[in-house]
């Protein structure tokens, strides 16, 4: 009975872990630039006494789906959507680089360019980007930031920085607990000259809400089945105890 209880308990636990991943995806269906976390289960052999065929399921997040989401036109000059397989570079709180597709940028009171959640945007030179007071701001296809200074002429544009855009090889980025992509060794990536951005647009989440909802329903049913198995194990154990008392 203990083995049956153990298998059903671990099954219920892994169902909860998988539900957590799908629920997080569903909660971020409207989050700009969010990438879907994949979840899967694999059979793990139970070592020790018993049949070698006895296995239990282990859930895991093997990868992140990095397919591009749809473009949403905003008309805002500080909104950028990274094209193709490129990524925008930001500075994480620990000082290392992180990579994101969430291009809703803003300028702080200290004139620093940051993301919507306050992370500094890194320039092509490796440092933060400072935006001087201006009357007009434009971000070019190559990530260059052009401003019209206060009191300047209509065509008097100055380049004050350039976004650091990277294009890593497939399979070299991993999502951290903060939701940002990173390299396995935390080493900065070199800027990529072939990555472009589209100003006035944002990239939507690539979450498939229908798929996530159906996955949650399926996992809920599996969880209920494991709970029933645990109750059956308890009832069987109680019946065995009664039989032992009669003898």
TORBA-999140 format. One record per residue: residue number from 1; y, x, z of N, C-alpha, C in turn. Coordinates in steps of 0.001 Angstrom, whole numbers, plus 500000, padded with zeros to 6 digits. Each point is the difference from the previous one (the first is absolute). Layout:
# TORBA-999140
<NUM, <Y, X, Z>, <Y, X, Z>, <Y, X, Z>>;
...
//
This chain:
# TORBA-999140
<1, <498788, 500809, 500000>, <501212, 499191, 500000>, <501270, 500848, 500000>>;
<2, <499927, 501169, 500699>, <501178, 500838, 500075>, <500425, 500483, 498619>>;
<3, <499007, 500328, 499143>, <500324, 500481, 498660>, <500627, 498886, 499160>>;
<4, <499478, 498804, 500127>, <500570, 498866, 499275>, <501426, 499739, 500466>>;
<5, <500215, 500088, 501298>, <501344, 499788, 500546>, <500947, 501096, 499538>>;
<6, <499499, 501238, 499961>, <500834, 501129, 499566>, <500416, 499850, 498543>>;
<7, <499050, 499638, 499143>, <500305, 499863, 498574>, <500999, 498880, 499753>>;
<8, <499823, 498867, 500672>, <500929, 498879, 499802>, <501372, 500322, 500583>>;
<9, <500016, 500730, 501123>, <501288, 500378, 500600>, <500775, 500952, 499101>>;
<10, <499304, 501017, 499474>, <500683, 500935, 499106>, <500426, 499315, 498709>>;
<11, <499199, 499062, 499514>, <500389, 499257, 498800>, <501268, 499204, 500211>>;
<12, <500093, 499324, 501154>, <501210, 499235, 500312>, <501210, 500914, 500137>>;
<13, <499784, 501155, 500627>, <501100, 500948, 500165>, <500513, 500504, 498653>>;
<14, <499085, 500366, 499093>, <500416, 500499, 498695>, <500654, 498900, 499166>>;
<15, <499564, 498753, 500176>, <500668, 498879, 499329>, <501457, 499905, 500433>>;
<16, <500247, 500201, 501281>, <501363, 499953, 500519>, <500843, 501126, 499422>>;
<17, <499419, 501204, 499875>, <500731, 501118, 499401>, <500369, 499701, 498551>>;
<18, <499064, 499431, 499250>, <500277, 499665, 498604>, <501058, 498911, 499903>>;
<19, <499917, 499014, 500881>, <501009, 498938, 500002>, <501385, 500564, 500275>>;
<20, <500054, 501015, 500847>, <501292, 500613, 500312>, <500628, 500599, 498748>>;
<21, <499197, 500657, 499171>, <500512, 500602, 498768>, <500486, 498935, 499022>>;
<22, <499191, 498949, 499809>, <500395, 498946, 499059>, <501196, 499199, 500530>>;
<23, <500057, 499795, 501303>, <501135, 499269, 500581>, <501291, 500796, 499838>>;
<24, <499905, 501329, 500150>, <501186, 500837, 499807>, <500468, 499943, 498549>>;
<25, <499062, 500003, 499061>, <500374, 499858, 498592>, <500713, 498678, 499758>>;
<26, <499435, 498924, 500545>, <500575, 498674, 499784>, <501379, 499893, 500633>>;
<27, <500180, 500639, 501160>, <501298, 499956, 500670>, <501079, 500734, 499213>>;
<28, <499586, 500940, 499131>, <500958, 500789, 499221>, <500060, 499580, 498538>>;
<29, <499600, 498758, 499721>, <499996, 499535, 498613>, <501405, 499980, 499407>>;
<30, <501024, 499876, 500844>, <501379, 499993, 499510>, <500761, 501268, 500367>>;
<31, <499297, 501041, 500448>, <500646, 501259, 500369>, <500212, 500858, 498758>>;
<32, <501217, 500426, 499776>, <500341, 500773, 498812>, <499202, 501301, 499942>>;
<33, <499327, 500226, 498878>, <499289, 501249, 499768>, <498722, 500176, 500789>>;
<34, <499537, 498967, 500715>, <498787, 500150, 500816>, <498776, 500140, 499106>>;
<35, <499066, 500879, 500425>, <498765, 500234, 499264>, <498810, 499495, 500817>>;
<36, <499105, 499295, 499341>, <498865, 499362, 500654>, <499024, 501021, 500581>>;
<37, <499617, 499799, 501256>, <498945, 500796, 500619>, <498653, 499397, 499624>>;
<38, <499118, 500824, 499482>, <498662, 499544, 499654>, <499096, 500067, 501230>>;
<39, <499048, 499088, 500087>, <499048, 499974, 501109>, <498606, 499781, 499441>>;
<40, <499045, 500681, 500586>, <498622, 499842, 499561>, <499072, 500215, 501193>>;
<41, <498756, 499579, 499844>, <498986, 500192, 501039>, <498842, 500782, 499403>>;
<42, <499415, 500880, 500798>, <498825, 500746, 499542>, <498945, 500016, 501095>>;
<43, <498757, 500125, 499600>, <498881, 499962, 500935>, <499866, 501341, 500706>>;
<44, <499875, 499943, 501320>, <499818, 501190, 500824>, <498694, 499867, 500777>>;
<45, <499153, 501002, 499899>, <498707, 499953, 500673>, <500171, 500113, 501510>>;
<46, <499207, 499213, 500724>, <499977, 500068, 501457>, <498968, 501048, 500405>>;
<47, <500449, 501067, 500640>, <499095, 501077, 500388>, <499382, 499701, 501368>>;
<48, <498845, 500573, 500241>, <499300, 499771, 501258>, <498689, 499290, 499765>>;
<49, <499469, 499393, 501057>, <498739, 499295, 499884>, <500164, 498753, 499135>>;
<50, <498954, 499687, 499257>, <500043, 498813, 499154>, <499697, 500352, 498558>>;
<51, <500031, 499005, 499163>, <499687, 500195, 498588>, <501147, 500731, 499293>>;
<52, <499692, 500923, 499093>, <501064, 500744, 499297>, <500827, 499123, 499067>>;
<53, <499502, 498805, 499721>, <500743, 499107, 499114>, <501075, 499216, 500748>>;
<54, <500060, 500138, 501304>, <500987, 499243, 500776>, <501395, 500600, 499764>>;
<55, <500903, 499203, 499498>, <501347, 500479, 499665>, <501037, 499005, 500520>>;
<56, <501208, 500473, 500109>, <501113, 499106, 500303>, <501151, 500332, 499060>>;
<57, <500934, 499095, 499864>, <501110, 500180, 499053>, <501179, 500668, 500688>>;
<58, <500666, 500885, 499274>, <501208, 500650, 500493>, <501120, 499759, 498991>>;
<59, <501088, 499451, 500450>, <501143, 499760, 499112>, <500887, 501237, 499965>>;
<60, <500667, 500204, 498876>, <500876, 501148, 499842>, <501040, 499694, 498934>>;
<61, <501077, 500777, 500024>, <501046, 499889, 498991>, <499928, 501238, 499112>>;
<62, <499272, 499924, 498903>, <499751, 501205, 499202>, <501197, 500487, 499193>>;
<63, <500914, 499103, 499666>, <501101, 500404, 499119>, <501089, 498927, 500021>>;
<64, <501043, 500277, 499246>, <501117, 499065, 499838>, <500167, 499692, 498525>>;
<65, <500169, 498738, 499675>, <500219, 499586, 498615>, <501447, 500293, 499627>>;
<66, <500212, 500927, 499089>, <501364, 500438, 499683>, <500514, 499419, 498686>>;
<67, <499341, 498962, 499489>, <500506, 499347, 498789>, <501424, 499513, 500224>>;
<68, <500786, 500022, 498937>, <501403, 499587, 500102>, <500108, 498492, 500185>>;
<69, <500986, 499587, 500809>, <500294, 498583, 500143>, <500981, 499551, 498931>>;
<70, <500336, 498736, 500014>, <500951, 499479, 499026>, <501431, 500419, 500364>>;
<71, <500854, 500103, 498985>, <501398, 500361, 500223>, <500833, 498752, 500267>>;
<72, <500843, 500085, 501013>, <500884, 498903, 500372>, <501432, 500458, 499764>>;
<73, <500724, 499295, 499149>, <501379, 500379, 499707>, <500923, 499531, 501121>>;
<74, <500797, 500930, 500528>, <500942, 499685, 501071>, <501455, 500201, 499572>>;
<75, <500226, 500892, 499041>, <501358, 500290, 499569>, <500760, 500903, 500956>>;
<76, <499380, 500405, 501078>, <500643, 500853, 501007>, <499851, 501464, 499588>>;
<77, <501092, 500748, 500020>, <499985, 501366, 499474>, <499147, 500942, 500828>>;
<78, <499797, 499713, 501278>, <499212, 500872, 500860>, <498517, 499624, 500032>>;
<79, <499609, 498986, 499266>, <498591, 499627, 499894>, <499393, 500726, 498809>>;
<80, <498877, 500699, 500243>, <499349, 500726, 498910>, <498502, 499713, 500017>>;
<81, <499432, 499882, 498828>, <498557, 499845, 499838>, <499484, 501238, 499287>>;
<82, <499057, 500701, 500620>, <499443, 501215, 499412>, <499017, 499612, 498901>>;
<83, <500128, 500658, 498862>, <499168, 499669, 498848>, <498675, 500767, 500008>>;
<84, <499006, 499422, 499308>, <498693, 500615, 499789>, <499349, 500372, 501341>>;
<85, <499543, 501258, 500124>, <499258, 500434, 501191>, <500847, 500817, 500965>>;
<86, <501298, 499958, 499865>, <500870, 500803, 500846>, <500223, 499402, 501384>>;
<87, <500579, 500826, 500881>, <500287, 499591, 501372>, <501366, 500535, 500423>>;
<88, <500638, 499256, 500873>, <501267, 500401, 500597>, <499702, 500783, 501277>>;
<89, <500737, 501094, 500229>, <499744, 500874, 501147>, <500961, 499699, 501134>>;
<90, <499443, 499846, 501205>, <500808, 499765, 501203>, <499577, 500978, 501084>>;
<91, <500839, 500112, 501020>, <499680, 500866, 501130>, <499501, 499166, 501167>>;
<92, <498789, 500306, 500470>, <499425, 499274, 501119>, <500609, 500488, 501312>>;
<93, <499846, 499232, 501075>, <500568, 500410, 501294>, <499538, 501366, 500481>>;
<94, <498800, 500439, 499586>, <499512, 501312, 500433>, <500491, 501136, 499110>>;
<95, <500849, 499674, 499018>, <500581, 501016, 499137>, <499237, 500268, 498722>>;
<96, <498791, 499479, 499857>, <499215, 500202, 498786>, <500382, 498968, 498939>>;
<97, <499518, 500238, 498799>, <500316, 499091, 498901>, <499039, 498817, 499968>>;
<98, <500542, 498850, 499646>, <499207, 498813, 499751>, <500388, 499444, 498638>>;
<99, <499144, 499184, 499422>, <500234, 499502, 498645>, <499841, 498491, 499979>>;
<100, <500918, 499345, 499341>, <500037, 498551, 500010>, <500469, 499475, 498650>>;
<101, <499711, 498708, 499765>, <500507, 499313, 498805>, <501025, 498948, 500395>>;
<102, <500308, 499937, 501291>, <500998, 499037, 500486>, <501390, 500563, 499745>>;
<103, <500638, 499525, 498953>, <501262, 500585, 499558>, <501246, 499244, 500417>>;
<104, <499938, 499246, 501087>, <501191, 499300, 500484>, <500807, 500975, 500855>>;
<105, <500945, 500700, 499377>, <500746, 501062, 500657>, <501318, 499478, 500552>>;
<106, <500555, 500771, 500928>, <501294, 499656, 500577>, <500681, 501274, 500480>>;
<107, <501304, 499896, 500226>, <500800, 501132, 500470>, <500435, 499720, 501430>>;
<108, <499757, 500960, 500898>, <500338, 499822, 501408>, <501495, 500228, 500229>>;
<109, <500408, 499774, 501241>, <501401, 500240, 500372>, <500346, 501480, 499889>>;
<110, <498970, 500866, 500058>, <500214, 501443, 499854>, <499879, 500443, 498542>>;
<111, <500004, 499031, 499074>, <499951, 500267, 498555>, <498677, 500607, 499541>>;
<112, <498922, 499779, 500743>, <498690, 500521, 499612>, <499184, 498911, 499326>>;
<113, <499308, 500382, 498937>, <499167, 499050, 499272>, <498658, 499868, 500716>>;
<114, <499629, 498765, 500357>, <498755, 499750, 500728>, <499287, 498811, 499363>>;
<115, <498746, 499814, 500401>, <499236, 498844, 499548>, <500379, 498774, 500820>>;
<116, <499405, 498873, 499662>, <500309, 498772, 500716>, <499642, 500053, 501468>>;
<117, <499002, 500814, 500381>, <499629, 500127, 501412>, <500564, 501252, 500647>>;
<118, <501007, 500613, 499339>, <500764, 501071, 500639>, <499496, 501407, 499809>>;
<119, <498998, 500228, 499148>, <499497, 501355, 499775>, <500878, 500725, 498986>>;
<120, <500403, 501252, 500287>, <500837, 500739, 499053>, <499301, 500228, 498668>>;
<121, <500725, 499773, 498922>, <499483, 500271, 498659>, <500243, 501470, 499681>>;
<122, <498970, 500687, 499525>, <500102, 501425, 499696>, <500432, 500191, 498554>>;
<123, <500920, 500947, 499808>, <500477, 500305, 498667>, <499126, 501026, 499310>>;
<124, <500267, 500238, 498719>, <499201, 500941, 499218>, <500092, 501407, 500560>>;
<125, <501069, 500306, 500744>, <500156, 501314, 500591>, <499259, 500176, 501308>>;
<126, <499413, 498929, 500501>, <499221, 500080, 501229>, <500703, 499544, 501246>>;
<127, <501270, 499662, 499914>, <500753, 499564, 501172>, <500428, 498547, 499883>>;
<128, <500688, 499496, 501028>, <500486, 498617, 499947>, <501086, 499825, 498947>>;
<129, <500236, 498762, 499623>, <501007, 499681, 498990>, <501194, 499353, 500690>>;
<130, <501174, 500597, 499811>, <501240, 499475, 500578>, <500815, 499356, 498881>>;
<131, <500428, 498775, 500240>, <500768, 499245, 499003>, <501462, 499930, 500472>>;
<132, <500928, 500687, 499328>, <501414, 499922, 500390>, <500553, 498591, 499770>>;
<133, <501097, 499644, 500676>, <500632, 498699, 499740>, <500312, 499845, 498510>>;
<134, <499736, 498807, 499479>, <500147, 499822, 498560>, <500355, 498548, 499692>>;
<135, <500426, 499806, 498748>, <500290, 498656, 499509>, <498825, 499424, 499220>>;
<136, <499133, 500883, 499500>, <498884, 499549, 499177>, <498863, 501009, 500111>>;
<137, <498777, 499505, 500012>, <498830, 500884, 500088>, <498961, 499552, 498981>>;
<138, <499427, 500975, 499315>, <498946, 499719, 499032>, <498870, 501001, 500189>>;
<139, <498764, 499539, 499805>, <498830, 500877, 500044>, <499365, 500002, 498615>>;
<140, <499923, 501192, 499413>, <499486, 500128, 498643>, <498494, 499954, 499934>>;
<141, <499470, 499990, 498787>, <498562, 499946, 499788>, <499290, 501193, 500622>>;
<142, <500661, 501158, 500012>, <499385, 501204, 500546>, <500192, 500132, 501500>>;
<143, <500584, 498977, 500634>, <500232, 500038, 501432>, <501315, 500623, 500410>>;
<144, <500824, 500380, 499030>, <501306, 500574, 500327>, <500930, 498917, 500543>>;
<145, <500780, 500367, 501017>, <500900, 499057, 500659>, <501421, 500340, 499594>>;
<146, <500639, 499080, 499300>, <501355, 500197, 499500>, <500949, 499049, 500716>>;
<147, <501164, 500518, 500372>, <501001, 499156, 500659>, <501346, 500140, 499297>>;
<148, <500795, 498957, 500159>, <501401, 500052, 499609>, <500793, 500191, 501283>>;
<149, <500653, 501172, 500185>, <500712, 500255, 501248>, <501120, 498995, 500237>>;
<150, <500409, 499895, 501243>, <501114, 499119, 500329>, <501252, 500451, 499258>>;
<151, <500636, 499089, 499299>, <501200, 500322, 499254>, <499751, 500690, 498679>>;
<152, <498738, 500178, 499599>, <499681, 500693, 498760>, <500166, 499107, 498783>>;
<153, <499970, 500619, 498826>, <500083, 499262, 498749>, <498676, 499288, 499705>>;
<154, <500018, 499063, 499064>, <498839, 499178, 499708>, <498808, 500848, 499577>>;
<155, <500240, 501033, 499192>, <498921, 500846, 499502>, <499837, 501280, 500812>>;
<156, <500670, 500072, 501114>, <499950, 501194, 500840>, <498812, 499908, 500959>>;
<157, <498807, 500357, 499502>, <498785, 499900, 500798>, <499552, 501386, 500464>>;
<158, <499510, 500056, 501212>, <499503, 501241, 500570>, <498546, 499830, 500437>>;
<159, <499197, 501035, 499744>, <498619, 499998, 500469>, <499982, 500578, 501415>>;
<160, <499575, 499207, 500970>, <500013, 500438, 501400>, <498590, 500290, 500529>>;
<161, <498998, 499781, 499192>, <498632, 500270, 500440>, <498996, 499455, 499014>>;
<162, <498751, 500286, 500282>, <498910, 499522, 499151>, <498796, 499690, 500885>>;
<163, <499408, 498858, 499789>, <498825, 499627, 500775>, <498847, 500953, 499709>>;
<164, <499258, 500355, 501042>, <498801, 500806, 499785>, <498857, 499057, 499662>>;
<165, <499604, 500027, 498747>, <498911, 499163, 499503>, <498791, 500882, 499739>>;
<166, <498844, 499560, 500465>, <498781, 500805, 499848>, <498948, 499195, 499246>>;
<167, <499070, 500724, 499417>, <498909, 499369, 499253>, <498702, 500744, 500326>>;
<168, <499408, 499716, 501175>, <498798, 500736, 500424>, <498784, 499627, 499175>>;
<169, <498999, 500862, 500045>, <498747, 499720, 499318>, <499277, 498847, 500695>>;
<170, <499207, 499282, 499238>, <499260, 498868, 500549>, <499074, 500457, 501129>>;
<171, <500002, 499223, 501077>, <499112, 500285, 501114>, <500519, 501018, 500989>>;
<172, <501250, 500457, 499843>, <500536, 501018, 500915>, <500921, 499411, 501065>>;
<173, <500320, 498704, 499906>, <500849, 499359, 500994>, <499175, 499061, 500870>>;
<174, <500368, 499946, 501280>, <499309, 499143, 500960>, <501049, 499272, 500829>>;
<175, <499704, 498751, 500319>, <500957, 499217, 500782>, <499824, 500292, 501484>>;
<176, <501119, 500248, 500678>, <499978, 500222, 501437>, <500185, 498701, 500753>>;
<177, <499952, 500086, 501324>, <500153, 498816, 500835>, <501404, 499414, 499897>>;
<178, <500961, 500804, 499555>, <501378, 499516, 499847>, <500212, 499289, 498675>>;
<179, <498967, 499908, 499169>, <500110, 499327, 498712>, <500485, 500888, 498870>>;
<180, <500365, 501253, 500304>, <500451, 500929, 498974>, <498828, 500793, 499450>>;
<181, <500085, 500354, 498738>, <498998, 500854, 499392>, <500321, 501452, 500340>>;
<182, <498965, 500825, 500083>, <500169, 501407, 500329>, <498878, 500801, 499370>>;
<183, <500197, 501312, 499930>, <498938, 500877, 499543>, <499101, 500343, 501178>>;
<184, <498789, 500410, 499707>, <499036, 500294, 501062>, <500444, 501177, 500865>>;
<185, <500654, 500988, 499385>, <500426, 501186, 500743>, <501459, 499936, 500435>>;
<186, <500668, 498877, 499722>, <501393, 499786, 500397>, <500979, 500957, 499301>>;
<187, <499540, 500705, 498969>, <500886, 500914, 499278>, <500865, 499216, 499013>>;
<188, <501298, 500363, 499884>, <500888, 499283, 499067>, <499545, 500160, 498554>>;
<189, <500194, 498942, 499232>, <499691, 500043, 498575>, <501224, 500457, 499218>>;
<190, <499762, 500597, 498835>, <501097, 500429, 499139>, <500588, 498795, 499264>>;
<191, <501317, 500018, 499742>, <500604, 498902, 499223>, <499390, 499925, 498607>>;
<192, <499903, 498783, 499480>, <499458, 499776, 498651>, <501132, 499554, 499089>>;
<193, <500179, 500695, 498894>, <501108, 499689, 499093>, <499687, 498814, 499099>>;
<194, <498729, 499590, 499945>, <499616, 498930, 499085>, <500007, 498620, 500654>>;
<195, <500350, 499896, 501282>, <500027, 498716, 500697>, <501392, 499387, 499871>>;
<196, <500032, 498713, 499711>, <501266, 499295, 499844>, <500077, 498826, 500966>>;
<197, <501232, 499573, 500260>, <500226, 498828, 500845>, <500838, 498989, 499227>>;
<198, <499896, 498780, 500444>, <500760, 498921, 499367>, <500915, 499392, 501039>>;
<199, <501284, 500191, 499828>, <500985, 499514, 500965>, <500198, 498497, 499850>>;
<200, <500264, 499341, 501137>, <500209, 498560, 499985>, <498726, 499201, 500085>>;
<201, <498870, 500678, 500266>, <498702, 499334, 500105>, <499271, 500501, 501244>>;
<202, <499094, 499179, 500507>, <499094, 500379, 501078>, <498573, 499688, 499566>>;
<203, <499056, 500780, 500514>, <498595, 499756, 499704>, <499382, 499134, 501090>>;
<204, <499361, 498937, 499615>, <499375, 499110, 500970>, <498699, 500602, 500518>>;
<205, <499442, 499393, 501020>, <498688, 500407, 500514>, <498928, 499747, 498948>>;
<206, <498949, 500816, 500013>, <498896, 499779, 499069>, <498839, 499250, 500656>>;
<207, <500278, 499321, 501115>, <498977, 499242, 500714>, <499661, 498724, 499233>>;
<208, <498707, 499733, 499847>, <499519, 498752, 499419>, <499724, 499035, 501148>>;
<209, <500914, 499070, 500220>, <499911, 499125, 501167>, <498727, 499150, 499994>>;
<210, <499576, 499520, 498827>, <498798, 499171, 499916>, <498771, 500808, 500405>>;
<211, <499899, 501222, 499498>, <498860, 500853, 500336>, <499957, 500300, 501495>>;
<212, <501156, 500303, 500586>, <500031, 500325, 501428>, <499620, 498785, 500841>>;
<213, <500462, 498827, 499609>, <499687, 498787, 500760>, <498514, 499683, 499944>>;
<214, <499412, 500082, 498810>, <498568, 499715, 499879>, <499167, 501036, 500754>>;
<215, <500460, 501246, 500017>, <499287, 501038, 500757>, <500042, 499707, 501494>>;
<216, <501128, 499547, 500495>, <500130, 499664, 501421>, <499076, 498836, 500361>>;
<217, <499931, 498991, 499127>, <499112, 498855, 500254>, <498543, 500444, 500031>>;
<218, <499612, 500852, 499037>, <498624, 500492, 499945>, <499660, 500812, 501247>>;
<219, <500912, 500840, 500438>, <499760, 500807, 501196>, <499926, 499132, 501252>>;
<220, <500771, 498934, 500024>, <499955, 499085, 501149>, <498617, 499353, 500123>>;
<221, <499430, 499629, 498869>, <498665, 499408, 500018>, <498953, 501025, 500439>>;
<222, <500138, 501232, 499554>, <499081, 501043, 500439>, <500135, 500242, 501503>>;
<223, <501223, 499953, 500503>, <500225, 500182, 501434>, <499303, 498893, 500797>>;
<224, <500144, 498764, 499525>, <499339, 498878, 500682>, <498483, 500167, 499995>>;
<225, <499442, 500509, 498898>, <498558, 500217, 499918>, <499549, 501040, 501021>>;
<226, <500775, 501057, 500152>, <499660, 501022, 500993>, <500075, 499456, 501420>>;
<227, <500966, 499132, 500261>, <500107, 499384, 501328>, <498775, 499119, 500272>>;
<228, <499548, 499269, 498982>, <498799, 499171, 500163>, <498776, 500865, 500284>>;
<229, <499926, 501163, 499344>, <498895, 500911, 500268>, <500037, 500502, 501442>>;
<230, <501182, 500270, 500510>, <500132, 500437, 501387>, <499549, 498905, 500961>>;
<231, <500351, 498745, 499708>, <499564, 498887, 500843>, <498480, 499828, 499925>>;
<232, <499452, 500177, 498779>, <498544, 499899, 499848>, <499294, 501078, 500810>>;
<233, <500563, 501217, 499979>, <499415, 501090, 500785>, <500035, 499674, 501486>>;
<234, <501104, 499390, 500440>, <500108, 499625, 501408>, <498977, 498924, 500363>>;
<235, <499888, 498998, 499143>, <499043, 498923, 500272>, <498571, 500521, 500001>>;
<236, <499682, 500895, 499070>, <498651, 500570, 499939>, <499704, 500816, 501254>>;
<237, <500992, 500747, 500438>, <499816, 500789, 501212>, <499798, 499131, 501231>>;
<238, <500762, 498915, 500092>, <499841, 499084, 501131>, <498622, 499338, 499983>>;
<239, <499517, 499639, 498785>, <498673, 499392, 499885>, <498915, 500978, 500420>>;
<240, <500154, 501272, 499607>, <499026, 501014, 500389>, <499987, 500200, 501514>>;
<241, <501190, 499932, 500595>, <500095, 500150, 501458>, <499275, 498865, 500721>>;
<242, <500154, 498786, 499485>, <499324, 498856, 500619>, <498485, 500128, 499900>>;
<243, <499533, 500478, 498835>, <498551, 500182, 499813>, <499472, 501039, 500979>>;
<244, <500761, 501087, 500185>, <499574, 501042, 500933>, <499922, 499463, 501433>>;
<245, <500920, 499121, 500358>, <499975, 499433, 501346>, <498770, 499107, 500212>>;
<246, <499586, 499299, 498931>, <498831, 499129, 500118>, <498726, 500799, 500197>>;
<247, <499966, 501210, 499430>, <498796, 500805, 500143>, <499981, 500717, 501363>>;
//
